[in-house]
Amino acid sequence: MIELQHVAMSYSGKELLTDMSLSVAPGSFHFLTGPSGAGKTTFLKLCYAELLPTAGQMMLFGQDATEMGRDEIAGIRQRIGVVHQDCQFLEHLTLEENVALPLTVTHRPVNPDELRELLGWVGLGHRRTAHPAQLSGGERQRAALARAIITSPDVILADEPTGNLDYEMSLRLLSLLVELNRMGKTVMIATHDLNLIRQTKAQVQARVLRITNRRLQAAGADL
């Protein structure tokens, strides 16, 4: 689904990531860890073609990302759901309107029953008419997850999704991601919280990757 072969990424002539190779199989679960500034967000942006590598080959669903046109990249992104740490919503829209936005902007039909079911699944059925300013941090993150998966993507990428949540709410959000993986979705989560990784690994077979000195490595048994 996602394959990197000796990928590197440079900004203004400075190499941030180097010689990274990885194959992400359908239905797999990955954690991506490393210190702040290591390049976790940049790595995820490569995985959904927000950024293109400056060296190496980046394959997304069998296509070379560097050879895809704008329409092809847009089509690929419909197969990848992204949950950002600092989730942004349109303040004048209700929760359910914000969650449905990926369908609305691509002129696809919104099934009201399926939308209500999705909001119920993330525990927000009772908040569907609320506006973003009325939501707690945990509710916003669960809404961001719902928005990311409303298009039924094959892959879910989450960038520090629990960074602004307390431990109990973090576990709740991760349990939803584990459930999605059990449904067959491929999941990759960038996080620096090793305790959450340990808790999740007790529930699902997960591969832990670490970015160290600009390179991608398999994490050791200490996790």
Secondary structure, 3 states (H helix, E strand, C coil): CEEEEEEEEEECCEEEEEEEEEEECCCCEEEEECCCCCCHHHHHHHHCCCCCCCEEEEEECCEEHHHCCHHHHHHHHCCEEEECCCCCCCCCCCHHHHHCHHHHCCCCCCCHHHHHHHHHHCCCHHHCCCCHHHCCHHHHHHHHHHHHHCCCCCEEEEECCCCCCCHHHHHHHHHHHHHHHHCCCEEEEECCCHHHHHHHHCCCCCEEEEEECCEEEECCCCC
